[in-house]
Amino acid sequence: MTQELMETPVESVPLQSLGDWRRSHTCGDLTAADKDKEVCLMGWAQYRRDHGGLIFIDLRDRYGLTQIVFSPEVNADAHSRARVLRPEFVLAVKGRVHLRPEGMANPNLATGEVEVYVTEWKLLNSSKTPPFPIEDRVEAGENLRLQWRYLDLRRRRMTNNIILRSRVAQAVRQHLAGNGFLEVETPFLTKSTPEGARDFLVPSRLNPGSFYALPQSPQIFKQLCMVSGLDKYFQIVRCFRDEDLRADRQPEFTQIDIEMSFVDETQVMDMAEDLMIHVFHEALGVELPHPFPRMSWDEAMARYGVDKPDTRFGLELHDVSHLFKQSGFKVFASAKIVKALRVPGGESLTRKEIDELTEFVQIYGSQGLAWIKIRENEWQSPIAKFLSEEERAGLTRELGLTPGDIVFFQAGEFSIVNAALGNLRVHLGEKLGLIPDDAWNFLWVTDFPLYEYDEEEKRYVACHHPFTSPKEGDLETMVSNPAAAKARAYDMVLNGNEVGGGSIRIHQADVQRHMFDALGFSKESAEAQFGFLIQAFEYGAPPHGGIAFGLDRLIMLMSHSPSIRDVIAFPKTQKATCLMTEAPSEVSPKQLRELGLRLRSEDKK
């Protein structure tokens, strides 16, 4: 495009109305079978190439690209007018389908065998120069793309993510409705109840001084659906949590929420498996192997150090505590647990790389990272001199050590050892290229602890939520030995990511009161916050359970996206702001007065 044309003011380009023109095809439809057809296409100008006699435009819509050709031999006026076209101008064109010249077909395009010679066209709208190119190879930063999100969504990769999300949602509805589930909507304006994260509060104008909360999940309402006799419920529902963000977390997110009556764990898990098999078949054309493997929480922590293990590669952890009970190496001998991670061929890691790995495990509370390089005639390590021949023989035997290996060790508290070494395992899997990209490894993790200890609050809290049923026989253990109590809970893990979690719920009022008591709720506070639920359980609540899938995270994995922000049409930043609309924003004094609110001045903060 000439400098003169580039400088033509957008406002000076005459626009036309659509009139009675109708699209005959999308920009992803046409093939060689459409040769000689008269067609009408509409879309955005992606690229423009002026070859002197001919002007080529790649016309784009959400379905694909079609090359259109302006030729003076077909229509001299149409060709002349096309010189003004720029990227992102909106066009409607009529023309005849031609086969591309021999050797000029584009095998990477569905429409790559054809081109449309334009007989007439309309300029429906012009465009300013976009702040970044509308193409997948864009190097613009994420903040710039979020600011101009409606332009970012035009890019093929982003469009495909939204299409995939829609396909998954439709597949979910199709499968669950076909299996007798009812789609039931639950309230967005509800009561504030403690569910683990901070609530978003909404002041009530009609009830001054009172507040609604946006739901962190429909948990209580879906259980009330079971009490209501709606024995198979589902909802693709928005949820809200006011918490610190990261790559796979947003203040507003979407769940596939499911609940069933008169079921046990196996029935819920079988249903959820069938759903994922259907979704992957319909949305990706992938046939998942099933049944999905099942692993207890205890086994997952022992072998992988985390409760959402990535089973696409090896590098399992080994408890070697027993080898060092009488060791002269006091760091190992005095530790509650010692675990080892053998990395075959890892002897090639440099000291600089090992130092970087040491910094990595410190993120998880570790004080350091012990290591040994296994060489043909020696063990190279700062700790090698402290190890006896018996300890070396035991490590060789239990870890299967061979020359060229490196072994990493963690010693200390169970939680720190598992977190440090479990996450190091995944980090090394990525760093060393051990994780296949084309695998879909589903896994069930079962038999979770009922409680976990909160170091900050110095008390036990519910590992999942306070409505999770304890294992048979653990009702008394809930109070006498909470660390040993197990839950009827289960998580679905995909490639090292939790994509779904659920449990069999408490359905008896006295058991629910017992749970609140074990969690430190006073009778008064439990009644004030959850009295309506306990009361419902006194009117014949059936046994029930369910599961919720994180739709955003699932689509992120299915699309191989680095962040859930890439699979949400209009997401927030890590500071929970929308750069496009500039939300959150200030509101007028009148609005605050209507709500009975007053902002604190800076000097009173």
TAJO-V174793 format. One record per run of one state. SS is the DSSP state (2 for helix, 1 for strand, 0 for the rest). FROM is the first residue (numbers start at 0). LEN is the number of residues. If there is no record, write none. Layout:
[[SS FROM LEN] [SS FROM LEN]]
//
This chain:
[[0 0 2] [2 2 4] [0 6 3] [2 9 3] [0 12 19] [2 31 3] [0 34 3] [1 37 13] [0 50 3] [1 53 8] [0 61 2] [1 63 8] [0 71 4] [2 75 9] [0 84 5] [1 89 10] [0 99 14] [1 113 12] [0 125 16] [2 141 6] [0 147 1] [2 148 4] [0 152 3] [2 155 23] [0 178 3] [1 181 2] [0 183 5] [1 188 2] [0 190 7] [1 197 1] [0 198 1] [1 199 4] [0 203 7] [1 210 4] [0 214 4] [2 218 9] [0 227 4] [1 231 9] [0 240 1] [1 241 1] [0 242 3] [1 245 1] [0 246 2] [1 248 1] [0 249 2] [1 251 10] [0 261 3] [2 264 20] [0 284 8] [1 292 4] [2 296 8] [0 304 12] [1 316 3] [0 319 1] [2 320 4] [0 324 5] [2 329 4] [0 333 3] [1 336 7] [0 343 2] [2 345 3] [0 348 2] [2 350 12] [0 362 7] [1 369 5] [0 374 4] [1 378 2] [0 380 3] [2 383 3] [0 386 2] [2 388 11] [0 399 6] [1 405 7] [0 412 1] [2 413 18] [0 431 10] [1 441 5] [0 446 2] [1 448 1] [0 449 1] [1 450 4] [0 454 4] [1 458 4] [0 462 5] [1 467 1] [0 468 1] [1 469 1] [0 470 6] [2 476 4] [0 480 1] [2 481 3] [0 484 1] [1 485 2] [0 487 1] [1 488 6] [0 494 2] [1 496 9] [0 505 3] [2 508 10] [0 518 4] [2 522 15] [0 537 6] [1 543 7] [2 550 8] [0 558 5] [2 563 4] [0 567 10] [1 577 1] [0 578 4] [1 582 1] [0 583 5] [2 588 7] [0 595 6] [2 601 3] [0 604 1]]
//
